[in-house]
Amino acid sequence: MSSAIVATGKKKLNIYKKEAAFGYLLISPWLIGFLCFMLAPLVGVILISFMRWDLITSPHWVGIENYKKLFQDPLFWQSLKVTLIYAAGRVPLGILTALVTALLLNQKVKFIGFWRVVYYMPVVLPPVAISLIWMWIYNGQYGVINSIIHGLFGIQGPQWLNDPVLVLPALMVMAVWSAAGRNMIIYLSGLQGISNELYEAAIIDGASSWTRFWKITLPMLTPVIFFHMVTGMIETFQLFTQAYVMTEGGPNNASLFFNYYLYQKGFQQYQMGYAAAMSWVIFLLIVGLTLLIFRSSKAWVYYEAEVK
Amino acid sequence: METAIDLKQIQARQLFLKLSMRVFIYAMLILGALFIFIPFGWTLSTALKTDQQVLAYPPVWIPSPVVWENFVKALTIRPFHIYYFNTFLIAFICVTAQVLSSSLVAYGFARFRFPGRNLLFFVLLSTMMLPSNLLLVPRFILFKTLGWLDTFLPLTIPHFFGSAFSIFLMRQYLMGIPLELDEAAKIDGAGPLRVYSSIIFPLVRPALGAIAVFEFVSVWRDFMGPLIYLSSEKHYTVSLGLAAFKSEFFTEWNLFMAAAVVAMLPPLIVFFIAQKYFISGASLTGSGASKG
């Protein structure tokens, strides 16, 4: 009797072991990929940041020299400034447009599928093609925007991409054009997750539609806004194609985005150690900013689960 | 009597408010759609213009004559057929690899119990937050050491290990499939792979489709990867060819726009065929991630 229990116990244990082994086997592709293409490079980037290495001659250990040089490099600070200014404009602008579009599409409008497709369309296009198109739109002499300005006011419009003040706003508008659809979808799903009962209760209490928006819709969307803020910031630090194709960091380094400067240092000037130090600094900066947003989120992000 | 008139007035006012709200909503939607469409229209119109008309002032929207030859010229002036072949080849390999690996890994995470599973899944999710440029330098050095530079290997091999995004999407989908189905098959003596191939696989096809579509478009959009890893022109992708084309022919806007139109076509076609997956897939990740 007791031996039978032990036997089934063992059998059960074996089943668990087998299940675990099979689970590990199934996830092993990701695990191997993570170790080889993420964890190892992640460690590598720290080591390389302490070296001087042009990839041709053998690497030199230089200690913290790269970091020292980095913090004394005015172009590094410029690239940081450009990226942060861009993020400070682009992220709120993105949140606003996506929210407004999602609110519009959450009404009972006709041909809802059509509208969604239209707004989402630019999201799938190759950034190089988008960059070419917008270069042409912003063209100082023959671009469509300046032609409209000339037609309406009879004056010559600005050189959008060649003006240090206007280049970042111009790129922000283009970014909104290409990403509004993707973010709109995320807000839309957030909107549809808000239960109707809340609105019904508010209507009974006599709340106007404006109050309902401020007291229900917006608070319920804060997790989505929070998500958008974090991903939007990370995206800004990855921005590359626009700088490469449209402005080459110009005019006068006014669009020297962080990632473009990193590319110049690492892959054009072959200063791998310097580029690695840059990556590392940016990683810490992103972690810091994310933590900051996370911290602040306690004050303004509303999670339903917490209340229950 | 008087109150009845008031009621009618109130009703009329409400109707008026409702109507003007409608008008406002549609006006905004149309304005937004114009904002989306004008760049496309301008691109297509430029692609079909003569050199003189491109620089005409004030600008013309309808090209006359319509120069279809711009497309032929743009695509033959540089070997775009090679760029297209390369991009399709890379996309094909990546899509196949991604669908296979991500679905198996997601199956492992969704259906099997093993020590450390939740921790590993958390690690997987957190890699989504990792800025990819952090790994640019060491990955480049890794691929150089392996002798993979100027081959398609750096652009394809990493996709055989699944991506956090696809695995997450797939796992979300798998969690929605009742466990009883697996149990029933197991009782009938089916092994885990058998359960996967005959029960799970047919049910998750929509999610696999979504992953395939997302993967195709992301490979097609990639620019920095090819720029860093590929050097000889016979290996160029469409994006790379387009950027090189721009620096070579500096002012021939009609040719750029023709090339840009053709470069946009494959992802646009895929998008229109699969837009249902796209839009539901994007919302799935949005809501899932925002709840995390």
Interface residues (C-beta under 8 A of the other chain):
Chain A: Y16 E19 A20 A21 F22 G23 Y24 L25 L26 I27 P29 W30 L31 I32 G33 F34 C36 F37 M38 A40 P41 L42 G44 V45 I48 L55 V100 T101 L104 L105 Q107 V109 W115 R116 V117 V118 Y119 Y120 M121 P122 V124 L125 P126 P127 V128 A129 L132 I133 W134 W136 I137 N139 Q141 Y142 V144 S147 H150 G151 W177 R182 I185 I186 Y187 L188 S189 G190 G193 P223 V224 F226 F227 V230 I234 F237 Q238 F240 T241 Y244 V245 N259 L262 Y263 G266 F267 M272 A275 A276 S279 W280 I282 F283 I286 T290
Chain B: I25 Y26 M28 L29 G32 A33 F35 I36 F37 I38 P39 W42 T43 T46 V54 L55 Y57 P58 P59 S101 L104 V105 Y107 G108 F109 R111 F112 R113 F114 P115 R117 L120 V123 L124 T127 M129 L130 P131 S132 N133 L134 L135 L136 V137 P138 R139 F140 I141 L142 K144 P158 F160 F161 G162 I167 P192 V217 W220 R221 F223 M224 L227 I228 V238 S239 L242 A243 K246 W253 F256 M257 A260 A263 M264 P267 L268 V270 F271 F272 Q275 F278 I279 A282 S283 L284 T285 G286 S287 A289 S290 K291
